[in-house]
């Protein structure tokens, strides 16, 4: 959110971190696309990267493939700009991009292909407009997009394929009122932006040559204050967490236009003030981190119509004020960033029921104000 916004979210943050005055949504909580088949993969190397808003840095952890435990990497945490609020990796897992709302910049880090350690690239950080709220990268790795919440627009960057550097395109794209998250369908055709004060989602078709967004369908009405949007891996359904309504809105996606049609029964009840939502690679489950009730809701996704049904045992306790939730694409683990206590909760997923069990050693200490997380699906091996 805007640095000067006096919503209940900023009130809470000021109580816990007296220096923090900026809020925003995470972005692109969906896991990065898989590298091309020509790249050798070390499937034992999965990493969690956490953008820590109040500490102005990024923490990095290796995931133990056997039990899901987190071990912090050498040199972590890594300094970013002020108030990092969104983090994403490139599809080939070579780079990490972090939107720094307090500095109006994006920091770019190279990921060491052997151990996941981060090193900031030359010329980073890059100017990203006033109050960048979220960043995402196109599935083909050619473009990056940043929402500017106060200006109600999206800035587009061309990504240098050799260095990971960002080159801004002059043309900007208008959004609804106060855009927060931005997410691209896995097939790369469509983009969706949550408009916090517009109570809707903007829908765009992506020009494959220029990367520019083009309006392609009517805005989709949500419940109050949509804050994050996620798309299933099969490109069929989209979901928004509605921070002002304690609900999740569900939509089916028109495969020709990207247009959204609300699913029967939507919106579905979650916990208090749901903040982040994400789905698994198989499009079977949806996870909603509930900021106000300090828990995590888990829903089974109906593969026929996109309807949500909360599973037995849900919701699951988290730490204080969870903001981000991520699911490992290839291992049965879920992680939640607890902004209010500076920790990450870890869970093992039951393959049959989707039920969660807290992993021994959880929660794991991170820096102040973990706000956004991403999992690097694989480390590259040259």
Secondary structure, 3 states (H helix, E strand, C coil): CCCCCCCHHHHHHHHHCCCCCCCCCCCCCCCCCCCCCCCEEECCCEEEEEEECCCCEEEEEEECCCCCCEEECCCCCEECCCCEEEEEECCCCCEEEEEECCCCEEEEEEECCCCCCEEECCCCCEECCCCEEEEEECCCCCEEEEEECCCCEEEEEEECCCCCCEEECCCCEECCCCEEEEEECCCCCEEEEEECCCCEEEEEEECCCCCCEEECCCCEECCCCEEEEEECCCCCEEEEEECCCCEEEEEEECCCCCCEEECCCCCEECCCCEEEEEECCCCCEEEEEECCCCEEEEEEECCCCCCEEECCCCCEECCCCEEEEEECCCCCEEEEEECCCCEEEEEEECCCCCCEEECCCCCEECCCCEEEEEEECCEEEC
